[in-house]
Amino acid sequence: MNVETRSSENAKPERAGESELDFKALARAVLGYWWLVLLCVGVIGGLVTVWTLRQPRVYQATCVIEYDPQTSSPLGSQVEDVSSAIGAFWMSREFFQTQNRIIASRTVAERVVRELRLHGDPSFFNVPDGEHASFQERSVDEAATVLQGRLLVEPVPDTRLVHIKVSDRSPARAATLANAVAQAYIDKTLEDRMGSTVSAVEWLDGRLRTLQDQLGDSEQELHAFKERHNILSVSMESRQNLVANDIEHFNAALTKARNRRIELAARLARVRSAAQVPNAEDAAAAFPDNPTIATLRQALRTKLAEREGLATRYGPNHTRMQELDGHIGDLRRQLQVEVQGVVRAAEADLREVRQVESGLRSELDDAHHAGLELNLREIEYSSLNRRRENNAKLYGMVLERSTETNLTQMYRSTHVRLLDRALRPRFPVSPNHTANAAAGVGAGLAFGLLLALALSQLDRRLKSVEDIEIMGVTVLGVVPRIEEGSTPAPVYGGKRPKRRRGREKPEDQSRDTYVHAHPMSAAAECCRTIRTNLTFMSADAPIRTLVVTSPSPREGKTTVTTNVAISLAQSGKRVLVIDTDLRRPRVHRAFGVSGARGFTSVIVGEERLEEVTIPTDVPNLDVLPCGPIPPNPSELFHSHRFLELVAEAKERYDRIIFDSPPLGAVTDAAVLAPQLDACLIVVKAQDTTRDALRSALRQLHDVGANVVGAVLNGIDPRRKGYASGAGYYYYYRREGYYSTEDDSGDDPPAQAGDRSAASPP
């Protein structure tokens, strides 16, 4: 993996951590500005309260109206009002909402303004009393707009009641305006209803006259048709019945004549057939119903029988026989004559029937023709009669509706009525001092919290462990701020360190060796925690060479270096502190030793390591001062001799700690860190910024340094922000945990919780 890849991977958790919202950190940041929050609450709450007290009192009067879709009907339920427009539930709901808007409309407001002459009342426009004389009358529209701004229409849920509320500085005028608005709305509904009724009456009257003329025209046309076709005495229906009866009668008679003709034709054929028989007696037998023929036939049969009886006694020439033959011949001639007469009679009957049938057929055809003509007349008659009936029906309906509308016009009713008149209010509704004061306090609190949050976000300083961990850096421990005036550290080598150039202070010395001078203090415990975390961070490959740096100057880098080194030495490790700050070295002053010879002397080959290493009063702790300051500090770390020095130090010591300059000032630490096992960054609370730490981390990641973590230095346990959070700060107030009878004695034995002293790697 190259340097660029490692840098991008290490930068990802930093950006991801910063994008997450840490509510605890925000709460601590806001608590740091508690005074600002209280100031905002006091100022804004006070201003709102003062503003509320200076506001004029506003009174609100309320009147109640009721919608009544079921208005009274004195004319009965069958008579509908032309202005009624309320139907089903949803239409009623829409109707009520529309009426609420009408109450608050400019039309109603203008009616009230004109009725009460509000456009000429200066007090209505809240004009001061001293300016009434110079007041100029406003327009009705302007006064109506002001009234609309003070008007509130509130329907009561699940009822047909509506509250009409009007606010005004005068309680009496507020009640007057509320009642006036309700009455103006009621009057408007009556006028609208009357206007609709009058319009309907006028329209109905016009239609009534038109329909009356149309009805007269249709009746005249129908009368002219009857007169033209002679149907004045007999109705068209009666004439149709007569024609139908004639057709039926002629049809029945024709059928009867046709049947009679068929019968007579058959009789004629039979008679003719019988008349053609040679034997007259046999021919006469075909007419048994004819009495004459029957008599002649009987007489003939008698004569024949008599002749047969005489024939046995007389001969044919006998007188009696001849006489009988003569009678028989006469009878036969008479029979023939009678048969021929029957044939002629049958022929005459047949001719008569045929003439009757022809006449009936002609009459039937005439009846059919008359029926067809009557049908054509019926169509025209029906059209004229239907037009007359329609005109008569419309005329009657419009006449009835016009009469009903004239009656409803006389009855003044509407769908709304005034239920409760507005009374003069006794208490103002505005300003609400309590609510406004509470709102001011709430607004001040919200503004103060937002301002504190904004200031905390704009404050880029690192204040807590969480702030550092959000940037993706592991915090190995914290070091509390060592108060100035602390007990000075003991003099090493029997001598008190010399003050050089007037910049060295006793409290500086006490800070650098505070762990050795006060082993029972919270600071010593913090350094032992850092020591433990460094020791057990990599048990298989322990960190032997460690460079300590910081993002910016004066962040306690050297103090952390010396105190952590003392803690490591107290655990039984042989520790060497090398001052590689080749521009402003300070390790030799911290331990009160000379810095004339040291690290640079070894690098240039003038001295050997064992010759310039100085032991301290802390057992197992040696110091390698900086030595003479070179003109090119960074180039010394690239030399082969530097690597030999590190290797030689590893043979003599268990831990080697390098004190390097800040990364924000020079790049020495960035050159030094990749050549050592690990790098530790010191961050000063309330001083180091996020940008400085981010820049330092970027430099170290770019060169491939192993940044094991950071140390938060300068923590003030008295600040409220550090009383909670991770467990790093809880032991700051454990002053009574260790005995403090002799706080400056020898190094204490390894504590039970100090795992590094019990089990060295």
C-alpha positions in Angstrom: 0.0 0.0 0.0 1.5 3.4 -1.0 1.4 6.6 1.0 -1.5 8.1 -0.9 -3.8 5.1 -0.3 -3.0 5.1 3.5 -3.7 8.8 3.7 -7.1 8.5 2.0 -8.1 5.6 4.2 -7.1 7.4 7.4 -9.0 10.5 6.3 -12.3 8.6 5.7 -13.1 8.0 9.4 -12.2 11.6 10.1 -14.7 13.0 7.6 -17.3 10.4 8.5 -16.9 11.2 12.2 -17.3 14.9 11.6 -20.5 14.4 9.6 -22.2 12.6 12.5 -24.1 14.7 15.0 -22.9 14.1 18.5 -25.7 15.3 20.7 -23.7 15.0 23.9 -20.9 17.1 22.5 -23.5 19.7 21.3 -25.1 19.7 24.8 -21.7 20.3 26.4 -20.9 23.0 23.8 -24.2 24.7 24.6 -23.7 24.5 28.3 -20.4 26.3 27.8 -22.5 29.3 26.7 -25.1 29.1 29.5 -24.5 32.8 30.4 -25.3 33.7 26.8 -28.5 31.7 26.9 -29.6 33.3 30.1 -28.8 36.7 28.7 -30.9 36.1 25.6 -33.7 34.8 27.7 -33.6 37.9 29.9 -33.2 40.4 27.1 -35.8 39.0 24.7 -38.2 38.1 27.5 -37.9 41.6 29.0 -38.3 43.3 25.6 -41.4 41.2 24.8 -42.9 41.9 28.3 -42.2 45.6 27.9 -43.7 45.6 24.4 -46.8 43.7 25.7 -47.3 46.2 28.5 -47.2 49.1 26.0 -49.8 47.5 23.7 -53.3 48.9 23.8 -56.1 46.7 25.1 -58.3 44.9 22.5 -61.7 43.6 23.3 -63.6 40.9 21.5 -67.4 40.6 21.2 -69.1 37.5 20.0 -72.6 36.9 18.6 -74.0 33.5 17.6 -76.1 32.8 14.5 -77.8 29.5 13.6 -78.3 28.1 10.1 -81.6 26.4 9.6 -82.0 24.5 6.3 -85.6 23.5 7.2 -87.2 26.9 7.0 -90.9 27.3 7.8 -93.4 26.7 4.9 -96.7 28.3 5.6 -98.0 27.3 2.2 -97.3 23.6 2.9 -94.5 21.3 1.9 -95.8 21.0 -1.7 -94.9 24.6 -2.4 -91.2 25.0 -3.0 -89.3 28.3 -2.6 -87.5 29.4 -5.7 -84.5 30.5 -3.7 -84.0 27.2 -1.8 -80.6 25.7 -2.7 -79.9 23.2 0.1 -79.9 19.6 -0.7 -78.1 16.6 0.7 -75.5 16.5 3.4 -72.4 17.3 1.3 -74.3 20.1 -0.5 -75.4 21.5 2.9 -71.8 21.3 4.1 -70.6 23.2 1.1 -73.5 25.7 1.6 -72.5 26.4 5.2 -68.8 26.9 4.3 -69.9 29.3 1.5 -72.1 31.3 3.9 -69.2 31.6 6.4 -67.1 33.1 3.7 -70.0 35.5 2.8 -70.2 36.7 6.4 -66.5 37.7 6.2 -66.8 39.1 2.7 -66.2 42.7 1.7 -69.9 43.1 0.7 -71.2 42.5 4.2 -68.4 44.7 5.7 -69.3 47.6 3.4 -73.0 47.3 4.4 -71.9 47.6 8.1 -69.5 50.5 7.3 -72.3 52.4 5.5 -74.9 51.7 8.1 -72.7 52.8 11.0 -70.7 55.4 9.0 -67.4 53.8 10.2 -65.5 55.4 7.4 -66.0 58.8 9.1 -65.2 57.6 12.6 -61.5 58.4 13.6 -61.7 56.2 16.7 -62.5 53.2 14.4 -59.1 53.7 12.7 -57.4 54.0 16.1 -56.5 57.7 15.5 -55.3 59.4 18.7 -57.7 61.8 20.4 -55.5 64.8 19.6 -55.7 64.1 15.9 -59.5 63.7 15.6 -59.8 67.3 14.4 -57.5 66.8 11.4 -59.0 63.4 10.5 -60.1 63.1 6.9 -62.9 60.7 6.1 -61.7 57.5 4.6 -63.2 55.5 1.8 -65.8 52.8 2.4 -63.5 50.2 0.8 -60.7 51.1 3.2 -63.0 51.0 6.3 -64.4 47.6 5.1 -60.9 46.2 4.8 -60.1 47.3 8.4 -63.3 45.7 9.6 -62.5 42.5 7.8 -59.2 42.4 9.5 -60.9 42.5 12.9 -63.7 40.1 12.0 -63.4 36.3 12.7 -66.0 33.7 11.7 -65.7 30.5 13.7 -68.2 27.6 13.0 -68.9 25.4 16.0 -67.8 21.8 15.0 -70.7 19.3 14.6 -73.3 22.0 14.8 -75.1 24.6 12.7 -73.9 27.4 15.0 -71.4 30.1 13.9 -69.6 32.5 16.2 -69.1 36.0 14.7 -66.3 37.7 16.6 -65.2 41.3 16.2 -62.2 42.8 18.0 -61.9 46.5 18.8 -60.3 48.8 21.3 -63.7 49.9 22.4 -65.8 47.1 24.1 -69.1 48.8 23.2 -68.1 49.2 19.6 -66.9 45.6 19.4 -70.4 44.4 20.5 -72.1 46.8 18.1 -70.0 45.7 15.2 -70.5 42.0 15.9 -74.3 42.5 16.0 -74.2 44.7 13.0 -72.3 42.2 11.0 -74.8 39.4 11.9 -77.8 41.7 11.0 -76.1 42.8 7.8 -75.6 39.2 6.7 -79.3 38.3 7.6 -80.5 41.4 5.6 -78.4 40.4 2.7 -79.8 36.9 2.6 -83.3 38.3 2.7 -82.5 40.7 -0.1 -80.9 37.9 -2.1 -83.9 35.7 -1.5 -86.4 38.5 -2.4 -84.3 39.4 -5.4 -84.4 35.8 -6.6 -88.1 35.6 -6.0 -88.8 38.9 -7.8 -86.8 37.8 -10.8 -88.6 34.5 -10.8 -92.0 36.2 -10.6 -91.1 38.5 -13.5 -89.9 35.6 -15.6 -92.9 33.5 -14.8 -95.2 36.4 -15.8 -93.5 36.7 -19.1 -93.7 33.0 -19.7 -97.4 33.0 -18.7 -98.3 35.6 -21.3 -96.4 33.8 -23.9 -98.0 30.5 -23.1 -101.4 32.1 -23.0 -101.0 33.4 -26.6 -99.7 30.0 -27.7 -102.6 28.2 -26.1 -105.1 30.6 -27.9 -103.4 30.0 -31.2 -103.5 26.2 -30.8 -107.2 26.3 -29.9 -108.0 28.4 -32.9 -106.1 26.1 -35.2 -108.0 23.0 -33.8 -111.4 24.8 -34.1 -110.6 25.7 -37.8 -109.7 22.1 -38.5 -113.0 20.8 -37.0 -114.9 23.3 -38.9 -113.1 22.5 -42.2 -113.8 18.8 -41.9 -117.2 19.1 -40.4 -116.4 17.4 -37.1 -117.9 20.0 -34.9 -120.9 17.9 -33.7 -119.2 14.5 -33.7 -115.8 14.1 -32.2 -112.9 12.5 -34.2 -113.1 9.5 -32.0 -116.8 9.1 -32.6 -116.3 9.4 -36.4 -113.5 6.8 -36.2 -115.9 4.5 -34.4 -118.6 5.0 -37.0 -116.2 4.3 -39.9 -114.9 1.3 -38.0 -118.5 0.0 -37.4 -119.4 0.5 -41.1 -116.3 -1.4 -42.2 -117.1 -4.1 -39.8 -120.8 -4.2 -40.9 -120.0 -4.2 -44.6 -117.3 -6.8 -44.1 -119.8 -9.1 -42.3 -122.5 -8.5 -44.9 -120.0 -9.2 -47.7 -119.0 -12.4 -46.1 -122.6 -13.4 -45.8 -123.3 -12.5 -49.4 -120.3 -14.4 -50.5 -121.4 -17.4 -48.7 -124.9 -17.1 -50.1 -123.5 -16.8 -53.6 -121.5 -20.0 -53.1 -124.6 -21.8 -51.8 -126.8 -20.5 -54.7 -124.2 -21.4 -57.3 -124.1 -25.0 -55.8 -127.9 -25.2 -55.8 -128.0 -23.9 -59.4 -125.6 -26.5 -60.5 -127.6 -29.2 -58.7 -130.9 -28.0 -60.3 -129.4 -27.9 -63.7 -128.1 -31.3 -63.3 -131.4 -32.6 -62.2 -133.2 -30.8 -65.0 -131.2 -32.7 -67.6 -132.5 -36.1 -66.4 -134.8 -37.6 -69.1 -137.3 -39.1 -66.7 -139.4 -36.3 -65.3 -140.2 -38.4 -62.2 -136.5 -38.8 -61.4 -135.9 -35.2 -62.1 -138.7 -34.2 -59.7 -137.1 -36.4 -57.0 -134.2 -33.9 -56.8 -136.5 -31.2 -55.5 -138.1 -32.6 -52.4 -138.5 -29.2 -50.8 -140.6 -27.8 -53.7 -144.3 -28.4 -52.8 -145.6 -28.0 -56.3 -143.2 -30.5 -57.8 -143.8 -32.8 -54.9 -147.6 -32.6 -55.5 -147.2 -33.1 -59.2 -144.8 -36.0 -58.6 -147.2 -37.6 -56.2 -150.0 -37.2 -58.7 -147.9 -38.7 -61.4 -147.0 -41.6 -59.2 -150.7 -42.1 -58.4 -151.7 -42.1 -62.1 -148.9 -44.5 -62.9 -150.0 -46.8 -60.2 -153.6 -46.6 -61.4 -152.5 -47.3 -65.0 -150.5 -50.3 -63.9 -153.6 -51.6 -62.1 -155.9 -51.1 -65.1 -153.3 -52.5 -67.5 -154.0 -56.0 -66.3 -157.6 -55.6 -67.3 -157.5 -53.2 -70.2 -155.4 -53.0 -73.2 -153.4 -49.9 -74.2 -156.1 -48.8 -76.6 -158.8 -48.8 -73.9 -160.4 -45.5 -73.4 -159.5 -45.5 -69.7 -156.0 -46.4 -70.5 -155.6 -43.6 -73.1 -157.2 -41.2 -70.7 -154.7 -42.1 -68.0 -151.8 -41.8 -70.4 -153.0 -38.3 -71.3 -153.1 -37.3 -67.6 -149.7 -38.9 -67.1 -148.3 -36.9 -70.1 -149.7 -33.7 -68.7 -148.3 -34.3 -65.3 -144.9 -35.0 -66.8 -145.0 -31.8 -68.8 -146.0 -29.8 -65.7 -143.1 -31.4 -63.8 -140.7 -30.4 -66.5 -142.1 -26.9 -66.5 -141.8 -26.7 -62.8 -138.2 -28.0 -62.9 -137.3 -25.4 -65.5 -139.0 -22.8 -63.3 -136.8 -23.8 -60.3 -133.7 -23.6 -62.5 -134.7 -20.1 -63.6 -135.4 -19.1 -60.0 -132.0 -20.4 -58.9 -130.3 -18.5 -61.7 -132.2 -15.3 -60.7 -131.2 -15.8 -57.0 -127.6 -16.3 -58.0 -127.6 -13.1 -60.1 -129.2 -11.2 -57.2 -126.6 -12.4 -54.7 -123.9 -11.5 -57.1 -125.2 -8.0 -57.4 -125.5 -7.7 -53.6 -122.0 -9.0 -53.2 -120.7 -6.4 -55.7 -122.5 -3.6 -54.0 -121.2 -4.7 -50.6 -117.7 -4.8 -51.9 -118.0 -1.4 -53.3 -119.4 0.0 -50.1 -116.6 -1.7 -48.2 -114.0 -0.1 -50.4 -115.7 3.2 -49.9 -115.6 2.6 -46.1 -111.9 1.7 -46.3 -111.1 4.8 -48.3 -113.1 6.9 -45.8 -111.1 5.3 -43.0 -107.8 6.1 -44.6 -108.9 9.7 -45.1 -110.0 9.8 -41.5 -106.6 8.5 -40.4 -104.9 11.3 -42.2 -107.3 13.8 -40.6 -106.7 12.1 -37.2 -102.9 12.7 -37.5 -103.4 16.3 -38.1 -106.1 16.5 -35.5 -103.9 14.7 -32.9 -101.0 17.1 -33.7 -103.2 20.1 -33.2 -104.9 18.6 -30.1 -101.5 17.6 -28.6 -100.1 21.1 -29.1 -103.2 22.6 -27.5 -102.9 20.1 -24.5 -99.2 20.8 -24.1 -99.8 24.6 -24.2 -102.7 24.2 -21.8 -100.5 22.0 -19.4 -97.6 24.4 -19.5 -99.9 27.4 -19.0 -101.5 25.7 -16.0 -98.2 24.8 -14.4 -96.7 28.2 -14.9 -99.9 29.8 -13.7 -99.8 27.7 -10.6 -96.1 28.4 -10.0 -96.5 32.1 -10.6 -99.3 32.2 -8.0 -97.2 30.3 -5.5 -94.2 32.5 -6.1 -96.3 35.6 -5.6 -97.4 34.2 -2.2 -93.9 33.3 -1.1 -92.7 36.7 -2.1 -95.0 38.1 0.5 -93.5 35.8 3.2 -90.1 37.1 4.4 -88.1 34.2 5.7 -84.4 33.1 5.5 -82.2 30.1 6.4 -80.3 31.9 9.2 -81.4 33.6 12.4 -79.7 35.4 15.2 -79.4 33.1 18.2 -77.4 35.2 20.7 -76.7 38.9 20.4 -73.2 40.1 21.3 -72.8 41.6 24.8 -70.2 44.2 25.8 -67.0 42.3 26.8 -65.6 43.0 30.2 -62.1 41.7 29.8 -59.6 42.3 27.0 -58.4 39.4 24.8 -55.2 41.1 23.8 -52.5 41.6 24.8 -52.1 38.4 26.8 -49.4 39.3 29.2 -48.7 35.8 30.5 -48.7 34.1 27.1 -46.6 36.9 25.6 -44.1 36.8 28.4 -43.9 33.0 28.1 -43.5 33.3 24.4 -40.8 35.9 24.9 -38.9 33.6 27.3 -39.3 30.7 25.0 -38.1 32.8 22.0 -35.2 34.0 24.1 -34.4 30.5 25.1 -34.6 29.2 21.5 -32.5 32.1 20.2 -30.0 31.7 23.0 -29.7 28.0 22.3 -29.4 28.5 18.6 -26.8 31.3 19.1 -24.9 29.1 21.6 -25.0 26.2 19.1 -23.8 28.5 16.3 -21.0 29.8 18.4 -20.0 26.4 19.5 -20.0 25.2 15.9 -18.0 28.2 14.8 -15.5 27.5 17.7 -13.0 25.2 16.1 -11.1 24.5 19.2 -10.9 20.9 20.6 -12.3 20.7 24.0 -13.0 17.0 24.8 -12.0 13.5 24.0 -15.2 13.2 21.9 -14.1 16.1 19.7 -10.8 14.3 18.9 -12.3 10.9 18.4 -14.8 12.3 15.9 -11.8 13.2 13.8 -10.8 9.5 13.7 -8.0 9.6 16.3 -7.8 7.3 19.2 -7.3 9.2 22.5 -4.8 7.3 24.7 -5.3 9.5 27.7 -5.8 13.0 29.1 -3.6 15.2 31.2 -5.2 17.7 33.5 -4.0 21.3 33.6 -1.3 21.8 36.2 -2.0 25.0 38.1 0.7 27.6 38.2 2.4 27.9 41.6 2.6 24.1 42.1 5.3 22.7 44.2 8.6 22.9 42.3 10.2 19.7 41.2 13.3 18.5 43.1 16.7 19.6 41.8 18.4 16.9 39.8 22.2 16.3 40.4 22.1 18.3 43.6 21.6 21.6 41.7 18.6 23.7 40.9 18.2 24.3 37.2 19.6 27.6 36.0 17.2 30.2 34.5 18.2 31.3 31.1 17.2 34.5 29.3 14.6 35.2 31.8 12.0 32.8 30.2 12.2 29.9 32.6 9.8 29.8 35.5 9.5 27.5 38.4 6.0 26.5 37.4 7.3 25.4 34.0 9.8 23.1 35.8 7.1 21.7 38.0 4.8 20.9 35.1 7.5 19.0 33.2 8.3 16.7 36.2 5.0 16.9 38.0 4.5 13.1 37.9 7.8 12.6 39.8 7.1 15.3 42.3 3.5 14.4 42.9 3.1 10.6 42.3 -0.3 10.5 44.1 -1.9 13.3 42.0 -4.5 12.9 39.3 -2.0 14.0 36.7 0.3 11.2 37.7 -2.5 8.7 37.4 -3.4 10.1 33.9 0.2 9.6 32.8 0.2 6.1 34.1 -3.0 5.5 32.1 -1.2 6.7 28.9 1.7 4.5 29.8 -0.6 1.5 30.1 -2.4 2.2 26.8 1.0 2.6 25.0 2.3 -0.7 26.6 -0.7 -2.8 25.8 -1.5 -1.2 22.4 0.6 -3.9 20.6 1.7 -6.6 23.0 3.2 -8.8 20.2 5.2 -5.9 18.7 5.8 -3.4 21.5 6.4 0.2 20.6 10.0 1.0 21.5 10.6 4.2 19.6 8.0 6.9 20.0 8.0 10.5 18.6 5.8 13.0 20.4 4.7 16.1 18.5 1.8 18.5 18.4 -0.1 20.5 15.8 0.9 23.9 17.1 3.5 25.4 19.5 2.8 25.8 23.2 0.4 22.9 23.5 2.3 21.0 26.2 4.2 18.6 24.0 7.4 18.6 26.1 5.5 18.4 29.4 3.6 15.3 28.1 6.8 13.8 26.8 8.7 14.1 30.1 5.8 13.0 32.4 5.0 10.0 30.2 8.7 9.1 30.2 8.7 9.4 34.0 5.7 7.1 34.2 7.4 4.5 31.9 10.6 4.6 34.0 8.5 4.2 37.2 7.2 1.0 35.8 10.7 -0.5 35.6 11.5 0.2 32.0 14.8 1.8 30.9 13.7 4.9 29.2 15.7 7.4 27.1 14.2 10.9 26.3 15.9 12.4 23.2 15.3 16.1 22.5 14.9 16.4 18.7 13.4 19.8 18.8 16.5 21.3 17.1 15.0 24.8 17.0 13.6 25.4 20.5 14.9 22.6 22.7 13.6 22.5 26.2 14.1 18.9 27.6 17.4 19.8 29.2 15.8 22.7 31.0 12.9 20.4 32.2 15.4 18.1 33.9 17.9 20.8 34.9 20.8 19.5 32.8 23.2 21.2 30.4 22.3 21.2 26.7 25.8 22.0 25.4 26.3 18.4 24.1 23.7 16.0 23.0 21.8 14.7 20.0 23.4 16.8 17.3 26.9 16.1 18.7 26.3 12.3 18.2 24.8 12.8 14.7 27.8 14.8 13.5 30.2 12.2 15.1 31.7 14.5 17.7 30.4 12.4 20.6 29.2 8.9 21.4 25.8 8.1 22.8 26.9 6.9 26.1 29.1 10.0 26.6 26.3 12.6 26.2 23.4 10.6 27.8 22.6 12.2 31.2 20.8 10.2 34.0 18.1 11.9 36.0 16.9 11.6 39.6 14.1 9.4 38.2 15.3 5.8 38.3 15.7 4.2 34.8 15.3 7.5 33.0 18.1 9.1 31.0 18.0 12.2 28.9 19.8 13.0 25.6 19.7 16.8 25.2 19.5 18.6 21.9 23.1 19.8 21.8 24.3 22.6 19.5 21.5 23.9 17.3 22.4 23.1 13.6 21.6 25.4 10.7 19.8 22.5 8.8 17.8 20.5 11.4 15.7 18.5 9.0 18.6 17.1 7.0 20.1 15.5 10.1 17.1 13.1 10.3 17.9 11.8 6.8 21.4 10.8 7.7 22.7 7.3 8.1 24.1 8.3 11.5 20.6 8.9 12.8 19.5 5.4 12.1 22.7 4.1 13.8 21.8 6.2 16.8 18.3 4.8 17.0 19.7 1.2 16.7 22.2 1.8 19.4 19.6 3.4 21.7 17.4 0.3 21.2 20.2 -1.9 22.5 20.6 0.1 25.7 17.0 1.1 26.5 13.5 -0.4 26.5 11.7 2.8 25.4 13.1 5.7 23.5 10.9 8.9 23.3 11.7 11.7 20.9 10.5 15.2 21.6 10.0 16.8 18.2 8.9 20.3 17.2 5.2 21.0 16.3 4.0 20.0 12.8 2.4 23.3 12.2 5.7 25.2 12.5 8.2 22.8 10.8 8.3 19.4 9.1 10.8 17.8 11.4 8.2 15.5 13.0 6.9 14.5 9.6 10.5 13.5 8.6 11.2 11.8 11.9 7.9 9.8 12.4 8.2 7.3 9.5 11.6 6.1 10.8 10.2 5.3 14.2 7.7 2.8 15.5 4.9 5.2 16.4 3.9 8.8 16.7 1.9 10.4 19.5 0.1 13.8 19.0 -0.4 16.1 21.9 -3.6 18.2 21.7 -4.2 21.1 24.1 -7.8 21.5 25.3 -9.4 24.9 24.5 -6.4 25.8 22.3 -5.8 23.3 19.5 -8.2 23.7 16.6 -9.7 21.0 14.4 -8.0 22.5 11.4 -4.6 22.3 13.0 -5.1 18.7 14.1 -6.5 17.7 10.7 -3.5 19.3 9.0 -1.1 17.5 11.3 -2.8 14.2 10.7 -2.7 14.7 7.0 1.0 15.4 7.1 1.7 12.3 9.1 -0.5 10.1 7.0 1.0 11.4 3.8 4.5 10.2 4.9 3.2 6.9 6.1 3.7 7.5 9.9 2.1 5.2 12.4 -0.1 7.5 14.5 -1.0 5.5 17.5 -3.2 8.1 19.1 -3.4 11.5 20.8 -3.2 12.9 24.3 -5.5 15.6 25.4 -3.5 18.0 27.5 -4.5 20.9 29.7 -7.9 19.6 30.8 -9.5 21.8 33.4 -11.5 19.4 35.7 -13.4 22.4 37.1 -15.1 23.1 33.8 -18.7 21.7 33.6 -18.1 20.2 30.2 -15.7 17.6 31.6 -17.9 16.3 34.4 -19.5 13.8 32.1 -18.6 11.9 28.9 -16.2 9.1 28.6 -14.6 7.7 31.7 -11.4 9.7 31.2 -12.5 12.5 33.6 -14.1 10.7 36.5 -10.9 10.3 38.5 -10.1 14.0 38.5 -12.0 14.5 41.6 -10.8 11.5 43.4 -8.5 13.6 45.7 -9.0 11.3 48.6 -8.2 8.1 46.9 -4.5 8.2 47.6 -2.8 9.3 50.8 -1.5 12.9 50.6 0.5 13.0 53.8 3.8 12.9 51.9 3.2 13.8 48.3 6.9 14.5 47.5 8.5 11.3 48.6 10.1 8.6 46.6 8.3 6.9 43.7 5.4 4.9 44.9 5.3 1.2 44.3 3.4 -0.1 41.3 -0.4 0.2 41.9 -2.7 -2.6 41.6 -4.3 -1.1 38.5 -1.0 -0.4 36.9 -0.7 -3.4 34.6 2.4 -2.2 32.9 4.4 -2.5 36.1 3.1 -5.9 36.9 3.6 -7.5 33.5 6.3 -5.8 31.4 6.2 -6.8 27.8 
